[in-house]
Amino acid sequence: MEKTNIIGILMLCAIATAALSAAAAQGGKAVILVSDNEADSAVAAAIQNVKNIDIVTTPWGEYNDSVVAEIEALKPDTIFIIGGPMAVPSQYEISLSTYTIIRISGPDRYATSAAALEHFKGDFKGKGIVVAYGHDSKGIEKALEKAKRLGGIVLFVKPDDVPDDVERALNESEAETVEVVESPDMDDEEIGRQMNKTKAKKVKLEKLNESDKQERALEQIEEAKEKIGKAEKEIGERNITNSTANKLLEEAKRHLANAEDAYANGSYGEAFGQAVSAEHIAENAKRKAKHEDEKGEKKGDDEEEHKKKKTLDLGSQSHDGREEHKVKEEHKGDAGEAHEKDSDEEHDNMNSDVNETEMNATQGIDGFLRDDLGNNTNKTKEPLAIVG
């Protein structure tokens, strides 16, 4: 009887081990962590559609303990992070270090979508791929709908170029069909020519008519106005002036003005492109305002702590000096009075040095902001240089 029980227990253990091994081979339970960036979110949704795994979303560029708690509650074995550390901060990898973490990303949203297809190539092998302009929110929504119906994934291109990473992913995907969702400012002939050079067996381009382009351009202009309004509110409430955020806001307004002029002249593709730039520059202005305000608060705290320490040090030195002077005064009379005068002058000079140090630190910060502003301004002059 005992021997039979032991055999039974061993058999149960073997079955359990086999089940665990099978689960491990399949990767166990997985979760996708992604920012609310429209492009990366669409990639995550397409993966979820075929793999049936949970998605947890974090605000772009922000770390939240509540997001970590949400992931931990799902008890995953593996966490896939879609997007680079600017979109999904590296702090998440530190806080979730007890889990297996795989970050799928590239230097921009185009390369990130390509990296996702390459990583999950087996899940999308032979299935359809839908392509859209990476900053066309409506186009991305439409592309995702199509991809879900096909059981495929979304990839992103620029209005006049198929990035190398995307071309490589397409060639390695063995996709039967690639559908392209046109944006109002897309050079469909150039995109079609480049897409036909890939190994995709069939490329379909869904074109917009002039009425559609007009409607989409107007929608994009309204979205840009809304984002500019939010950026203005953020900057105003934080009382930020003469900063990178202010300059970015002015740049966004300039693009919006260009968009409205182009729309009035019937150039709907140009109007759309300018409005897209205005929208994303305004989003960057809002983020920059928050960053600059938080950085200013930290600088203020550090300077206050520095002042307190200096005051304590100086007070201690002054007190010791005066105590020493009192002793000397009792013995030296007039000589003591001369020493007291010298001691006070020395104390004033030390305070002057502290004030000069603080002034130089402030000038350094201003210099940093000027350099930072120069870099950001260069980045935002060209619409296609927007980072997701």
C-alpha positions in Angstrom: 0.0 0.0 0.0 2.8 2.4 0.9 4.7 1.6 -2.3 1.5 2.3 -4.3 1.1 5.7 -2.7 4.7 6.6 -3.4 4.3 5.7 -7.0 1.1 7.7 -7.2 2.8 10.8 -5.7 5.8 10.4 -8.1 3.4 10.3 -11.0 1.6 13.4 -9.8 4.9 15.2 -9.4 6.0 14.2 -12.9 2.7 15.5 -14.4 3.0 18.8 -12.5 6.7 19.2 -13.6 5.6 18.5 -17.2 2.9 21.1 -17.0 5.3 23.7 -15.5 7.8 23.0 -18.3 5.1 23.4 -20.9 4.1 26.7 -19.4 7.7 27.8 -19.3 8.1 26.9 -22.9 5.2 29.1 -23.8 6.6 31.9 -21.8 4.0 31.7 -19.0 1.6 34.6 -18.3 2.7 37.9 -20.0 1.8 41.5 -19.7 2.5 44.4 -22.0 3.6 47.7 -20.5 3.3 50.6 -22.9 2.9 54.4 -22.9 -0.2 56.3 -24.1 1.6 57.2 -27.2 -0.9 56.5 -30.0 1.6 54.6 -32.2 3.1 52.3 -29.5 -0.3 51.7 -28.0 -1.6 50.5 -31.4 1.3 48.1 -31.7 0.5 46.7 -28.2 -3.1 46.3 -29.1 -2.3 44.4 -32.3 -0.1 42.0 -30.3 -2.8 41.6 -27.6 -5.3 40.7 -30.4 -3.3 37.6 -31.4 -1.7 36.6 -28.0 -4.6 37.5 -25.7 -2.4 39.1 -23.0 -3.1 42.0 -20.7 -2.0 45.6 -21.4 -1.0 48.1 -18.8 -0.7 51.7 -19.9 1.5 54.5 -18.3 1.5 58.2 -19.2 4.2 59.0 -21.7 7.5 59.7 -19.9 6.1 59.3 -16.4 6.7 56.7 -13.7 3.9 55.8 -11.4 3.9 53.4 -8.5 0.2 52.7 -9.2 1.2 51.2 -12.6 3.7 48.9 -10.9 1.0 47.8 -8.5 -1.4 47.1 -11.4 1.2 44.9 -13.0 2.1 43.1 -9.8 -1.6 42.3 -9.2 -1.7 40.5 -12.6 1.1 38.2 -11.4 2.9 37.9 -14.8 5.9 35.8 -15.6 7.1 38.1 -18.4 6.7 41.8 -19.0 7.0 43.1 -22.5 7.8 46.9 -22.5 6.8 48.5 -25.8 8.8 51.7 -26.4 12.1 53.3 -25.4 13.0 54.7 -22.0 11.8 58.2 -22.9 8.3 56.8 -23.3 8.4 54.1 -20.6 11.0 55.2 -18.0 13.8 52.8 -17.0 12.6 53.1 -13.3 9.9 50.5 -14.2 12.6 48.0 -15.0 14.2 48.7 -11.6 10.9 48.4 -9.7 9.9 45.2 -11.5 13.3 43.6 -11.6 12.1 40.4 -10.0 10.2 39.6 -13.3 11.5 38.7 -16.7 11.4 41.9 -18.6 11.9 42.3 -22.4 12.0 45.8 -23.8 11.0 46.1 -27.5 12.0 49.5 -28.8 13.9 51.5 -31.4 15.1 55.1 -31.6 11.6 56.2 -32.8 8.1 54.9 -33.3 8.9 53.6 -36.7 11.8 51.4 -35.5 9.8 50.4 -32.4 6.9 49.0 -34.6 9.5 47.2 -36.7 11.2 45.7 -33.6 7.8 44.4 -32.4 7.1 42.7 -35.7 10.5 41.1 -35.6 10.2 39.9 -32.0 6.7 38.4 -32.5 7.4 37.3 -36.1 6.1 33.8 -35.4 2.7 35.1 -34.3 2.2 37.2 -37.4 3.9 35.0 -40.0 2.0 35.0 -43.3 -0.6 37.3 -41.9 -1.5 40.8 -43.1 0.3 43.9 -42.2 -1.2 47.4 -42.2 0.9 50.5 -42.6 0.1 54.1 -41.6 1.9 57.4 -41.1 3.3 57.3 -37.6 1.9 60.7 -36.5 -1.5 60.4 -38.1 -3.8 59.5 -35.1 -6.9 58.8 -37.2 -4.9 56.8 -39.7 -3.4 54.8 -36.9 -6.8 54.0 -35.5 -8.0 52.8 -38.9 -4.9 50.8 -39.5 -5.3 49.0 -36.1 -8.9 48.1 -37.0 -7.8 46.6 -40.2 -4.9 44.8 -38.5 -7.2 43.2 -35.9 -9.5 41.9 -38.7 -6.5 40.3 -40.4 -4.9 39.0 -37.3 -1.9 41.1 -38.3 0.2 44.0 -36.9 0.6 47.7 -37.7 3.8 49.3 -39.0 4.6 53.0 -39.4 6.1 55.0 -42.2 6.8 58.7 -42.8 4.7 60.6 -45.4 7.4 60.2 -48.0 9.7 57.4 -46.8 9.7 53.8 -45.6 12.4 53.7 -42.9 15.1 51.1 -43.3 14.0 49.3 -40.1 10.4 49.0 -41.4 11.6 47.8 -44.8 13.7 45.1 -43.2 10.9 43.9 -40.9 8.5 43.8 -43.9 11.0 41.7 -45.9 11.4 39.2 -43.0 7.7 38.9 -42.2 6.7 36.8 -45.2 3.4 38.8 -45.3 1.0 37.9 -48.0 -0.6 41.3 -48.1 0.5 44.8 -47.0 -2.2 47.5 -46.8 -1.3 51.2 -46.7 -3.7 53.7 -45.0 -3.0 57.0 -46.7 -2.7 60.2 -44.7 -3.6 63.6 -46.2 0.0 64.6 -46.6 1.4 61.3 -47.8 3.3 61.1 -51.1 1.4 58.0 -52.2 3.4 57.4 -55.3 6.7 57.5 -53.5 5.4 55.3 -50.7 3.9 52.9 -53.2 7.2 52.7 -55.1 9.2 51.9 -52.0 6.6 49.4 -50.7 6.7 47.6 -54.0 10.4 47.1 -53.6 9.9 44.9 -50.5 9.2 41.2 -50.6 5.5 41.7 -49.8 3.5 39.7 -52.5 0.7 42.3 -52.6 0.6 45.9 -51.7 -2.7 47.8 -51.5 -2.9 51.5 -51.0 -6.2 53.0 -49.7 -6.3 56.5 -51.1 -8.2 59.5 -49.7 -10.3 61.7 -52.0 -10.0 65.5 -51.8 -13.1 65.8 -49.6 -11.6 63.3 -47.1 -8.3 65.3 -47.1 -10.1 68.5 -46.4 -12.1 67.0 -43.5 -9.0 65.3 -42.0 -7.0 68.6 -42.3 -9.7 70.5 -40.4 -9.9 67.8 -37.7 -6.1 68.0 -37.3 -6.2 71.8 -37.0 -8.8 71.5 -34.2 -6.7 68.9 -32.4 -3.7 71.2 -32.6 -5.6 74.1 -31.2 -6.8 71.9 -28.3 -3.2 70.8 -27.5 -1.9 74.3 -27.7 -4.6 75.5 -25.3 -3.6 72.8 -22.8 0.1 73.7 -23.2 -0.7 77.4 -22.6 -2.7 76.5 -19.5 0.1 74.3 -18.1 2.7 77.0 -18.7 0.5 79.7 -17.3 -0.5 77.8 -14.1 3.2 77.0 -13.4 4.1 80.7 -14.1 6.9 79.7 -16.5 8.4 82.5 -18.6 11.3 82.9 -21.0 12.0 79.2 -21.1 12.2 76.3 -23.5 8.5 75.5 -22.9 7.6 79.1 -24.0 9.7 78.9 -27.1 8.2 75.5 -28.1 4.7 76.9 -27.6 5.5 79.8 -29.9 6.8 77.3 -32.5 3.6 75.3 -32.2 1.5 78.4 -32.8 3.6 79.2 -35.9 2.9 75.8 -37.3 -0.8 76.2 -36.5 -0.8 79.6 -38.4 0.9 77.9 -41.4 -1.7 75.1 -41.2 -4.6 77.6 -41.3 -3.1 79.5 -44.2 -2.6 76.3 -46.2 -6.1 75.2 -45.4 -7.5 78.5 -46.6 -5.6 78.1 -49.8 -7.0 74.6 -50.4 -3.6 72.9 -49.7 -5.1 70.3 -47.4 -2.1 68.0 -47.4 0.2 70.8 -46.3 -2.4 72.0 -43.8 -2.6 68.5 -42.3 1.2 68.2 -42.0 1.6 71.6 -40.4 -1.2 70.9 -37.9 0.4 67.6 -37.0 3.6 69.4 -36.2 1.8 72.0 -34.2 0.0 69.3 -32.1 3.2 67.4 -31.2 5.3 70.5 -30.5 2.6 71.7 -28.2 2.6 68.3 -26.4 6.4 68.7 -26.0 5.9 72.2 -24.6 3.5 71.0 -22.0 5.9 68.2 -20.9 8.8 70.6 -20.9 6.8 73.0 -18.7 6.2 70.3 -16.1 9.9 69.2 -16.3 11.2 72.8 -15.9 8.9 73.5 -13.0 9.9 70.3 -11.2 13.6 71.1 -11.9 13.1 74.6 -10.6 11.5 73.4 -7.4 14.4 71.0 -6.8 16.9 73.7 -7.5 15.1 76.0 -5.1 15.1 73.3 -2.4 18.8 72.6 -2.9 19.7 76.3 -2.8 17.7 76.8 0.4 19.5 73.9 2.0 22.8 75.3 0.8 22.0 78.8 2.3 21.0 77.2 5.6 24.3 75.3 5.7 26.3 78.4 4.8 24.5 80.5 7.4 25.1 77.9 10.1 28.8 77.6 9.1 29.2 81.4 9.0 27.4 81.9 12.2 29.6 79.3 13.9 32.7 81.0 12.6 31.5 84.4 13.5 30.5 83.3 17.0 33.9 81.6 17.5 35.7 84.7 16.2 33.8 87.0 18.6 34.3 84.8 21.5 38.0 84.7 20.8 37.9 88.5 20.4 36.3 89.0 23.8 39.1 87.1 25.4 41.7 89.1 23.6 39.8 92.4 24.3 40.1 91.8 28.0 43.8 91.7 27.7 44.6 94.0 24.7 42.1 96.9 25.0 42.4 99.0 21.8 44.1 96.2 19.9 41.0 94.1 20.6 38.8 96.8 19.1 40.9 96.8 15.9 40.6 93.0 15.7 36.8 93.2 16.1 36.6 95.6 13.1 38.7 93.3 11.0 36.6 90.3 12.0 33.4 92.0 10.9 34.8 92.9 7.6 36.0 89.4 7.0 32.4 88.1 7.8 30.9 90.5 5.2 33.4 89.4 2.6 32.4 85.8 3.2 28.8 86.6 2.8 29.6 88.4 -0.5 31.4 85.3 -1.7 28.2 83.2 -1.0 26.0 85.6 -2.9 28.4 85.6 -5.9 28.4 81.8 -5.9 24.6 81.8 -5.9 24.6 84.3 -8.8 27.0 82.2 -10.8 24.9 79.1 -10.3 21.8 81.0 -11.6 23.7 82.1 -14.6 24.8 78.5 -15.2 21.2 77.4 -15.2 20.3 80.1 -17.6 23.1 79.0 -19.9 22.0 75.4 -19.7 18.5 76.5 -20.7 19.8 78.4 -23.7 21.7 75.4 -24.9 18.8 73.1 -24.3 16.5 75.5 -26.1 18.8 75.6 -29.1 18.7 71.8 -29.4 14.9 71.6 -29.0 14.3 74.4 -31.5 16.4 72.7 -34.1 14.5 69.5 -33.5 11.1 71.0 -34.0 11.7 73.0 -37.2 11.3 69.9 -39.3 8.0 68.1 -38.8 9.4 64.7 -39.6 11.9 65.1 -36.7 9.2 64.8 -34.0 10.2 62.1 -31.4 7.4 59.8 -30.2 
